Amino acid sequence: MLLTITTSMDQATDLGFLLHKHPDRVQRFEQSFGTAHVFYPDAGERHCTAALLLDVDPVKLVRTRGRGTPDFSLGQYVNDRPYAASSLLASAMANVFRTAMRGRCDPRPELAETPIPLEIVLPALPCRGGARQAERYFEPLGWDVSAVPVPLDPEFGEWGDSRYVTLTLTGTLRLADALNQLYVLLPVLDDAKHYWLAPDEVDKLIRSGEGWLAAHPDRNTITRRYLANRRGLVRTALGRLADAEDAPEEALDPAEVEEEPAAEETEEKSVPLAEQRMQAVVQALHDENARRVIDLGCGSGKLLSLLAKDAFFSEVSGTDVSHRALSHAWRRLRWDKQPRRENDRVQDVFQGALTYADERFRGYEAAVLMEVVEHVDPPRLAAVERVVFGDASPRVVVVTTPNAEHNVRYEGLAPGAMRHPDHRFEWTRAEFRAWADRVASAHGFRVRYVPVGADDPEVGAPTQMGVFSR
């Protein structure tokens, strides 16, 4: 397979710095399945093209098979690995352009962070679903997409088109972002992989999809195809994407990891954990008759939006330390387009840190810390306790946090790993209760505990909730 990357930025040969491949050299990289060649067909100051050519060696593919593989002798001659071409190219990219995909460029760090004009061409890309499928996946990422079907034989037009397209992507992006998008989407378009998927494949997807996959309108299909419909892995990946700061308005639905049902099937899908968590928080606020609420660590505003739509609440506000998250919240709430009654309920959405006393946190009947405490460094957690339970002094505090014991039920999560890379810790049920009991005693609250999600008899529910009240 052939991949070309072209830029027309000033000093275009600086593309060599970004790719860590010198424009004046032809370089060869041995892979377990063939040989990757990197060269520059064009290297001018105003226009520079780098090419990655992958030469797949079927003999090498055979020799990588272990003797413990079922049907070993037959597998020497019959296997479909050479035909998963896009997966092979993605693996070669990860090996050859590893540093570029991480966004590192020590000689020119500012260049690695700068969007540059790019044109990426794949002359023959396997694309199950045709040209429209390529447009669906790449256009939401800011690319201008040209996907031209490749005919089975130009001499016999009546034979129709092959499953290949000539794909051209044009846009202005960071090179690292472009490479990571290709790494994920090439095997997704092909809908095939040349290797067996292990649980660490989830980590690869989350790492390469950072900053774009959670917000992609086809994120569930992309995740399902990338993980070859391995339901446990897909469920884990969608759960971790749902915790991302830039998650879109609707919850990422782990129920969608199942195969698409036939038209006649009418079974109702399970409610995703993110939705169950918000419903549990709202129910707790109802139970405590708390009508004026502040969401501390409101993120992208999902809970705020839900509270604003509920006539039970008279006043809701939100705060978060992340300006990026607040921009999502502001767009979600869209005060200028909401009914007047919802506008009246939302009092304020502002930037603030929970480790510092802030008079804007005061005056509410209830404060919510939904999936917040685990993002706080343990040495700073005492400051959050003083600010929320002491200085702000609401009548009710609702806290939710992951149950670390339940992590063993996530197939794609390595032993001892946490659900999100930004988590500083994750508590067991006993650890959460010890913390909550201590905080309640210190600040004059009583606390009750509510499991959120399916309550596993061995490891408990995936989310644990404490409702503090006086």
PyMOL commands that set and color helices and strands:
alter all, ss='L'
color gray80, all
select helices_A, chain A and resi 12-19+58-63+72-75+81-83+85-96+98-101+109-112+131-141+157-159+175-190+200-208+219-226+231-242+254-257+273-287+302-309+323-333+340-345+359-361+373-375+378-392+404-409+429-443
alter helices_A, ss='H'
color red, helices_A
select strands_A, chain A and resi 2-7+27-31+34-43+48-56+116-126+144-151+161-173+292-296+315-320+346-351+366-370+396-402+446-452+463-469
alter strands_A, ss='S'
color yellow, strands_A
deselect
rebuild
show_as cartoon
